[in-house]
Amino acid sequence: MANRFEQVDEPQPDAITLSLAQRDGKPVGKIACPAELAGGHLVNDFISDEMASVEAYRVAIKLANEIRAPIVVEDADGLWQDEWGELYREN
């Protein structure tokens, strides 16, 4: 069964947010994690630097597994790759 990720329009306070965008024609991503979601591992909210989109996806998955938190995806440019799982939008 493929992983499912909710598509959102802005970072969410109760999930790790993977934000995808294009910079200079290349897909990039960054990760936002609210401090309270990290169970004491973070003092402040965390926002990563931009990185290649596939690397951002991998880092988000690793972080989510470590702190047992959900991931949501901000993808206004339609950069999501099907092999990463199913991207859906709540009604």
A tleap script that builds the chain and sets N, CA, C and O, in Angstrom:
source leaprc.protein.ff14SB
mol = sequence {
  NMET ALA ASN ARG PHE GLU GLN VAL ASP GLU
  PRO GLN PRO ASP ALA ILE THR LEU SER LEU
  ALA GLN ARG ASP GLY LYS PRO VAL GLY LYS
  ILE ALA CYS PRO ALA GLU LEU ALA GLY GLY
  HIE LEU VAL ASN ASP PHE ILE SER ASP GLU
  MET ALA SER VAL GLU ALA TYR ARG VAL ALA
  ILE LYS LEU ALA ASN GLU ILE ARG ALA PRO
  ILE VAL VAL GLU ASP ALA ASP GLY LEU TRP
  GLN ASP GLU TRP GLY GLU LEU TYR ARG GLU
  CASN
}
set mol.1.N position { 0.838 -1.182 0.000 }
set mol.1.CA position { 0.000 0.000 0.000 }
set mol.1.C position { 0.887 1.250 0.000 }
set mol.1.O position { 1.805 1.362 0.813 }
set mol.2.N position { 0.618 2.168 -0.891 }
set mol.2.CA position { 1.407 3.400 -1.010 }
set mol.2.C position { 1.096 4.346 0.150 }
set mol.2.O position { -0.019 4.369 0.671 }
set mol.3.N position { 2.099 5.117 0.538 }
set mol.3.CA position { 1.888 6.149 1.546 }
set mol.3.C position { 0.956 7.213 0.985 }
set mol.3.O position { 0.960 7.478 -0.217 }
set mol.4.N position { 0.159 7.819 1.854 }
set mol.4.CA position { -0.750 8.899 1.462 }
set mol.4.C position { -0.351 10.161 2.206 }
set mol.4.O position { -0.057 10.125 3.402 }
set mol.5.N position { -0.342 11.278 1.487 }
set mol.5.CA position { 0.031 12.557 2.060 }
set mol.5.C position { -1.017 13.590 1.692 }
set mol.5.O position { -1.431 13.680 0.536 }
set mol.6.N position { -1.444 14.368 2.673 }
set mol.6.CA position { -2.422 15.412 2.416 }
set mol.6.C position { -1.742 16.640 1.824 }
set mol.6.O position { -0.700 17.076 2.314 }
set mol.7.N position { -2.324 17.188 0.784 }
set mol.7.CA position { -1.827 18.429 0.195 }
set mol.7.C position { -2.491 19.604 0.904 }
set mol.7.O position { -3.708 19.624 1.089 }
set mol.8.N position { -1.677 20.585 1.298 }
set mol.8.CA position { -2.157 21.758 2.014 }
set mol.8.C position { -1.664 23.020 1.305 }
set mol.8.O position { -0.804 22.951 0.427 }
set mol.9.N position { -2.213 24.164 1.690 }
set mol.9.CA position { -1.823 25.431 1.073 }
set mol.9.C position { -0.813 26.225 1.907 }
set mol.9.O position { -0.246 27.208 1.430 }
set mol.10.N position { -0.591 25.798 3.145 }
set mol.10.CA position { 0.360 26.478 4.027 }
set mol.10.C position { 0.833 25.499 5.097 }
set mol.10.O position { 0.165 24.497 5.349 }
set mol.11.N position { 1.970 25.770 5.729 }
set mol.11.CA position { 2.457 24.881 6.786 }
set mol.11.C position { 1.400 24.681 7.876 }
set mol.11.O position { 0.640 25.594 8.198 }
set mol.12.N position { 1.369 23.481 8.429 }
set mol.12.CA position { 0.380 23.128 9.435 }
set mol.12.C position { 1.033 23.021 10.819 }
set mol.12.O position { 2.170 22.561 10.924 }
set mol.13.N position { 0.334 23.440 11.882 }
set mol.13.CA position { 0.912 23.410 13.227 }
set mol.13.C position { 0.982 22.015 13.843 }
set mol.13.O position { 1.660 21.821 14.851 }
set mol.14.N position { 0.282 21.033 13.245 }
set mol.14.CA position { 0.228 19.699 13.834 }
set mol.14.C position { 0.870 18.631 12.954 }
set mol.14.O position { 0.573 17.445 13.098 }
set mol.15.N position { 1.752 19.048 12.040 }
set mol.15.CA position { 2.399 18.095 11.134 }
set mol.15.C position { 3.710 18.675 10.616 }
set mol.15.O position { 3.932 19.886 10.648 }
set mol.16.N position { 4.564 17.788 10.144 }
set mol.16.CA position { 5.748 18.206 9.404 }
set mol.16.C position { 5.254 18.626 8.025 }
set mol.16.O position { 4.488 17.900 7.391 }
set mol.17.N position { 5.691 19.795 7.559 }
set mol.17.CA position { 5.267 20.264 6.241 }
set mol.17.C position { 6.436 20.190 5.272 }
set mol.17.O position { 7.480 20.806 5.488 }
set mol.18.N position { 6.249 19.431 4.206 }
set mol.18.CA position { 7.211 19.368 3.111 }
set mol.18.C position { 6.724 20.346 2.054 }
set mol.18.O position { 5.661 20.145 1.466 }
set mol.19.N position { 7.497 21.412 1.806 }
set mol.19.CA position { 7.129 22.425 0.821 }
set mol.19.C position { 7.972 22.250 -0.430 }
set mol.19.O position { 9.201 22.259 -0.366 }
set mol.20.N position { 7.311 22.091 -1.564 }
set mol.20.CA position { 7.990 21.908 -2.846 }
set mol.20.C position { 7.815 23.159 -3.697 }
set mol.20.O position { 6.752 23.779 -3.692 }
set mol.21.N position { 8.870 23.526 -4.430 }
set mol.21.CA position { 8.827 24.711 -5.296 }
set mol.21.C position { 9.867 24.552 -6.397 }
set mol.21.O position { 10.657 23.608 -6.397 }
set mol.22.N position { 9.851 25.493 -7.335 }
set mol.22.CA position { 10.870 25.511 -8.396 }
set mol.22.C position { 11.760 26.726 -8.201 }
set mol.22.O position { 11.271 27.832 -7.970 }
set mol.23.N position { 13.060 26.521 -8.294 }
set mol.23.CA position { 14.040 27.601 -8.249 }
set mol.23.C position { 14.968 27.423 -9.434 }
set mol.23.O position { 15.626 26.392 -9.571 }
set mol.24.N position { 15.017 28.425 -10.284 }
set mol.24.CA position { 15.869 28.370 -11.473 }
set mol.24.C position { 15.584 27.129 -12.312 }
set mol.24.O position { 16.500 26.530 -12.876 }
set mol.25.N position { 14.297 26.742 -12.395 }
set mol.25.CA position { 13.889 25.607 -13.204 }
set mol.25.C position { 14.134 24.250 -12.579 }
set mol.25.O position { 13.908 23.229 -13.227 }
set mol.26.N position { 14.595 24.211 -11.326 }
set mol.26.CA position { 14.867 22.935 -10.655 }
set mol.26.C position { 13.920 22.754 -9.474 }
set mol.26.O position { 13.637 23.716 -8.760 }
set mol.27.N position { 13.424 21.529 -9.255 }
set mol.27.CA position { 12.548 21.284 -8.108 }
set mol.27.C position { 13.350 21.255 -6.809 }
set mol.27.O position { 14.354 20.552 -6.695 }
set mol.28.N position { 12.888 22.030 -5.838 }
set mol.28.CA position { 13.526 22.078 -4.525 }
set mol.28.C position { 12.465 21.874 -3.462 }
set mol.28.O position { 11.267 21.984 -3.722 }
set mol.29.N position { 12.930 21.575 -2.264 }
set mol.29.CA position { 12.013 21.408 -1.157 }
set mol.29.C position { 12.634 21.902 0.121 }
set mol.29.O position { 13.853 22.030 0.235 }
set mol.30.N position { 11.766 22.181 1.096 }
set mol.30.CA position { 12.228 22.500 2.441 }
set mol.30.C position { 11.228 21.906 3.417 }
set mol.30.O position { 10.098 21.582 3.051 }
set mol.31.N position { 11.652 21.768 4.646 }
set mol.31.CA position { 10.866 21.084 5.659 }
set mol.31.C position { 10.642 22.019 6.827 }
set mol.31.O position { 11.566 22.693 7.282 }
set mol.32.N position { 9.400 22.060 7.317 }
set mol.32.CA position { 9.066 22.827 8.511 }
set mol.32.C position { 8.516 21.857 9.555 }
set mol.32.O position { 7.659 21.023 9.263 }
set mol.33.N position { 9.031 21.987 10.784 }
set mol.33.CA position { 8.562 21.132 11.875 }
set mol.33.C position { 8.314 22.000 13.106 }
set mol.33.O position { 9.249 22.608 13.628 }
set mol.34.N position { 7.066 22.067 13.580 }
set mol.34.CA position { 6.779 22.817 14.800 }
set mol.34.C position { 7.481 22.183 16.004 }
set mol.34.O position { 7.523 20.959 16.130 }
set mol.35.N position { 8.023 23.011 16.876 }
set mol.35.CA position { 8.772 22.518 18.039 }
set mol.35.C position { 7.941 21.574 18.900 }
set mol.35.O position { 8.442 20.543 19.347 }
set mol.36.N position { 6.671 21.916 19.139 }
set mol.36.CA position { 5.852 21.080 20.031 }
set mol.36.C position { 5.598 19.696 19.455 }
set mol.36.O position { 5.257 18.774 20.196 }
set mol.37.N position { 5.754 19.537 18.167 }
set mol.37.CA position { 5.565 18.241 17.516 }
set mol.37.C position { 6.744 17.306 17.772 }
set mol.37.O position { 6.605 16.086 17.678 }
set mol.38.N position { 7.896 17.874 18.092 }
set mol.38.CA position { 9.133 17.100 18.212 }
set mol.38.C position { 9.347 16.506 19.599 }
set mol.38.O position { 10.414 15.953 19.865 }
set mol.39.N position { 8.381 16.602 20.474 }
set mol.39.CA position { 8.468 15.954 21.777 }
set mol.39.C position { 9.693 16.340 22.588 }
set mol.39.O position { 10.323 15.481 23.205 }
set mol.40.N position { 10.039 17.626 22.594 }
set mol.40.CA position { 11.166 18.095 23.383 }
set mol.40.C position { 12.505 18.067 22.679 }
set mol.40.O position { 13.503 18.512 23.247 }
set mol.41.N position { 12.556 17.558 21.459 }
set mol.41.CA position { 13.820 17.519 20.722 }
set mol.41.C position { 14.188 18.873 20.121 }
set mol.41.O position { 15.350 19.109 19.791 }
set mol.42.N position { 13.199 19.766 19.976 }
set mol.42.CA position { 13.449 21.094 19.421 }
set mol.42.C position { 12.989 22.155 20.407 }
set mol.42.O position { 11.934 22.013 21.025 }
set mol.43.N position { 13.773 23.218 20.558 }
set mol.43.CA position { 13.386 24.340 21.402 }
set mol.43.C position { 12.512 25.309 20.607 }
set mol.43.O position { 11.532 25.846 21.123 }
set mol.44.N position { 12.885 25.522 19.342 }
set mol.44.CA position { 12.151 26.423 18.449 }
set mol.44.C position { 11.655 25.646 17.238 }
set mol.44.O position { 12.138 24.554 16.938 }
set mol.45.N position { 10.682 26.232 16.550 }
set mol.45.CA position { 10.231 25.640 15.288 }
set mol.45.C position { 11.428 25.519 14.348 }
set mol.45.O position { 12.321 26.366 14.358 }
set mol.46.N position { 11.442 24.464 13.538 }
set mol.46.CA position { 12.554 24.204 12.623 }
set mol.46.C position { 12.092 24.389 11.191 }
set mol.46.O position { 11.050 23.867 10.796 }
set mol.47.N position { 12.868 25.135 10.409 }
set mol.47.CA position { 12.652 25.246 8.961 }
set mol.47.C position { 14.004 24.999 8.296 }
set mol.47.O position { 14.976 25.706 8.563 }
set mol.48.N position { 14.056 23.996 7.435 }
set mol.48.CA position { 15.319 23.632 6.784 }
set mol.48.C position { 15.675 24.626 5.689 }
set mol.48.O position { 14.848 25.435 5.267 }
set mol.49.N position { 16.910 24.550 5.241 }
set mol.49.CA position { 17.323 25.243 4.024 }
set mol.49.C position { 16.712 24.494 2.842 }
set mol.49.O position { 16.298 23.342 2.980 }
set mol.50.N position { 16.655 25.147 1.683 }
set mol.50.CA position { 16.195 24.462 0.482 }
set mol.50.C position { 17.217 23.421 0.051 }
set mol.50.O position { 18.424 23.604 0.204 }
set mol.51.N position { 16.698 22.321 -0.493 }
set mol.51.CA position { 17.532 21.230 -1.006 }
set mol.51.C position { 16.801 20.619 -2.186 }
set mol.51.O position { 15.655 20.977 -2.456 }
set mol.52.N position { 17.436 19.715 -2.882 }
set mol.52.CA position { 16.773 19.019 -3.983 }
set mol.52.C position { 15.475 18.397 -3.458 }
set mol.52.O position { 15.433 17.911 -2.328 }
set mol.53.N position { 14.430 18.410 -4.266 }
set mol.53.CA position { 13.123 17.949 -3.797 }
set mol.53.C position { 13.141 16.506 -3.306 }
set mol.53.O position { 12.517 16.197 -2.291 }
set mol.54.N position { 13.835 15.626 -3.997 }
set mol.54.CA position { 13.876 14.222 -3.569 }
set mol.54.C position { 14.605 14.094 -2.232 }
set mol.54.O position { 14.233 13.259 -1.406 }
set mol.55.N position { 15.623 14.898 -2.012 }
set mol.55.CA position { 16.332 14.882 -0.728 }
set mol.55.C position { 15.428 15.412 0.378 }
set mol.55.O position { 15.414 14.864 1.480 }
set mol.56.N position { 14.671 16.475 0.096 }
set mol.56.CA position { 13.739 17.014 1.090 }
set mol.56.C position { 12.687 15.970 1.457 }
set mol.56.O position { 12.330 15.833 2.627 }
set mol.57.N position { 12.194 15.239 0.471 }
set mol.57.CA position { 11.224 14.174 0.725 }
set mol.57.C position { 11.829 13.121 1.659 }
set mol.57.O position { 11.193 12.708 2.629 }
set mol.58.N position { 13.048 12.693 1.364 }
set mol.58.CA position { 13.708 11.668 2.192 }
set mol.58.C position { 13.941 12.154 3.616 }
set mol.58.O position { 13.730 11.406 4.570 }
set mol.59.N position { 14.375 13.403 3.764 }
set mol.59.CA position { 14.620 13.961 5.096 }
set mol.59.C position { 13.309 14.071 5.871 }
set mol.59.O position { 13.270 13.773 7.065 }
set mol.60.N position { 12.235 14.496 5.203 }
set mol.60.CA position { 10.930 14.595 5.867 }
set mol.60.C position { 10.459 13.229 6.354 }
set mol.60.O position { 9.952 13.110 7.469 }
set mol.61.N position { 10.622 12.202 5.530 }
set mol.61.CA position { 10.230 10.840 5.919 }
set mol.61.C position { 11.046 10.376 7.121 }
set mol.61.O position { 10.495 9.818 8.071 }
set mol.62.N position { 12.344 10.603 7.082 }
set mol.62.CA position { 13.215 10.192 8.192 }
set mol.62.C position { 12.814 10.895 9.484 }
set mol.62.O position { 12.703 10.258 10.532 }
set mol.63.N position { 12.596 12.208 9.411 }
set mol.63.CA position { 12.192 12.972 10.589 }
set mol.63.C position { 10.849 12.490 11.113 }
set mol.63.O position { 10.683 12.312 12.320 }
set mol.64.N position { 9.891 12.278 10.222 }
set mol.64.CA position { 8.567 11.809 10.634 }
set mol.64.C position { 8.642 10.458 11.330 }
set mol.64.O position { 7.938 10.231 12.315 }
set mol.65.N position { 9.479 9.565 10.837 }
set mol.65.CA position { 9.643 8.262 11.470 }
set mol.65.C position { 10.307 8.393 12.837 }
set mol.65.O position { 9.946 7.682 13.775 }
set mol.66.N position { 11.273 9.296 12.953 }
set mol.66.CA position { 11.980 9.468 14.223 }
set mol.66.C position { 11.087 10.043 15.311 }
set mol.66.O position { 11.140 9.593 16.455 }
set mol.67.N position { 10.268 11.029 14.970 }
set mol.67.CA position { 9.439 11.664 16.000 }
set mol.67.C position { 7.977 11.212 15.942 }
set mol.67.O position { 7.136 11.693 16.701 }
set mol.68.N position { 7.694 10.288 15.039 }
set mol.68.CA position { 6.344 9.727 14.893 }
set mol.68.C position { 5.301 10.830 14.676 }
set mol.68.O position { 4.356 10.990 15.448 }
set mol.69.N position { 5.513 11.577 13.599 }
set mol.69.CA position { 4.625 12.692 13.270 }
set mol.69.C position { 4.142 12.562 11.832 }
set mol.69.O position { 4.830 11.970 11.000 }
set mol.70.N position { 2.967 13.107 11.530 }
set mol.70.CA position { 2.460 13.078 10.156 }
set mol.70.C position { 3.182 14.099 9.280 }
set mol.70.O position { 3.777 15.056 9.774 }
set mol.71.N position { 3.114 13.871 7.972 }
set mol.71.CA position { 3.671 14.790 6.980 }
set mol.71.C position { 2.529 15.299 6.112 }
set mol.71.O position { 1.670 14.528 5.684 }
set mol.72.N position { 2.527 16.609 5.854 }
set mol.72.CA position { 1.640 17.200 4.860 }
set mol.72.C position { 2.518 17.851 3.799 }
set mol.72.O position { 3.694 18.123 4.042 }
set mol.73.N position { 1.947 18.102 2.624 }
set mol.73.CA position { 2.744 18.587 1.492 }
set mol.73.C position { 2.140 19.868 0.926 }
set mol.73.O position { 0.949 19.936 0.621 }
set mol.74.N position { 2.992 20.877 0.794 }
set mol.74.CA position { 2.636 22.139 0.145 }
set mol.74.C position { 3.283 22.090 -1.241 }
set mol.74.O position { 4.509 22.088 -1.357 }
set mol.75.N position { 2.448 22.051 -2.301 }
set mol.75.CA position { 2.973 21.814 -3.645 }
set mol.75.C position { 2.195 22.617 -4.685 }
set mol.75.O position { 1.479 22.044 -5.506 }
set mol.76.N position { 2.333 23.933 -4.651 }
set mol.76.CA position { 1.602 24.805 -5.573 }
set mol.76.C position { 2.044 24.618 -7.023 }
set mol.76.O position { 1.274 24.893 -7.943 }
set mol.77.N position { 3.287 24.150 -7.238 }
set mol.77.CA position { 3.816 24.014 -8.593 }
set mol.77.C position { 3.613 22.620 -9.195 }
set mol.77.O position { 4.051 22.369 -10.317 }
set mol.78.N position { 2.954 21.708 -8.464 }
set mol.78.CA position { 2.689 20.370 -8.991 }
set mol.78.C position { 3.939 19.536 -9.212 }
set mol.78.O position { 4.071 18.882 -10.246 }
set mol.79.N position { 4.855 19.551 -8.257 }
set mol.79.CA position { 6.129 18.847 -8.392 }
set mol.79.C position { 6.147 17.466 -7.748 }
set mol.79.O position { 7.146 16.752 -7.843 }
set mol.80.N position { 5.066 17.088 -7.101 }
set mol.80.CA position { 4.989 15.790 -6.420 }
set mol.80.C position { 5.262 14.669 -7.412 }
set mol.80.O position { 4.779 14.703 -8.544 }
set mol.81.N position { 6.042 13.669 -6.984 }
set mol.81.CA position { 6.351 12.519 -7.835 }
set mol.81.C position { 5.527 11.316 -7.379 }
set mol.81.O position { 5.503 10.992 -6.191 }
set mol.82.N position { 4.861 10.665 -8.308 }
set mol.82.CA position { 3.966 9.551 -7.975 }
set mol.82.C position { 4.655 8.435 -7.201 }
set mol.82.O position { 4.019 7.777 -6.378 }
set mol.83.N position { 5.937 8.209 -7.446 }
set mol.83.CA position { 6.622 7.115 -6.735 }
set mol.83.C position { 6.777 7.395 -5.241 }
set mol.83.O position { 7.110 6.491 -4.474 }
set mol.84.N position { 6.538 8.640 -4.823 }
set mol.84.CA position { 6.614 8.970 -3.395 }
set mol.84.C position { 5.361 8.538 -2.640 }
set mol.84.O position { 5.386 8.416 -1.416 }
set mol.85.N position { 4.272 8.307 -3.358 }
set mol.85.CA position { 3.023 7.928 -2.719 }
set mol.85.C position { 1.881 8.744 -3.301 }
set mol.85.O position { 2.043 9.445 -4.300 }
set mol.86.N position { 0.730 8.640 -2.661 }
set mol.86.CA position { -0.476 9.324 -3.130 }
set mol.86.C position { -0.606 10.684 -2.458 }
set mol.86.O position { -0.537 10.783 -1.233 }
set mol.87.N position { -0.792 11.724 -3.250 }
set mol.87.CA position { -1.032 13.060 -2.736 }
set mol.87.C position { -2.529 13.338 -2.899 }
set mol.87.O position { -3.061 13.233 -4.004 }
set mol.88.N position { -3.199 13.686 -1.821 }
set mol.88.CA position { -4.644 13.933 -1.879 }
set mol.88.C position { -4.953 15.252 -1.169 }
set mol.88.O position { -4.141 15.766 -0.400 }
set mol.89.N position { -6.116 15.773 -1.439 }
set mol.89.CA position { -6.571 17.009 -0.794 }
set mol.89.C position { -7.871 16.706 -0.051 }
set mol.89.O position { -8.788 16.102 -0.609 }
set mol.90.N position { -7.943 17.131 1.214 }
set mol.90.CA position { -9.182 16.979 2.002 }
set mol.90.C position { -10.264 17.851 1.401 }
set mol.90.O position { -9.980 18.937 0.896 }
set mol.91.N position { -11.490 17.389 1.451 }
set mol.91.CA position { -12.631 18.183 0.952 }
set mol.91.C position { -13.102 19.143 1.998 }
set mol.91.O position { -14.049 19.893 1.765 }
savepdb mol mol.pdb
quit
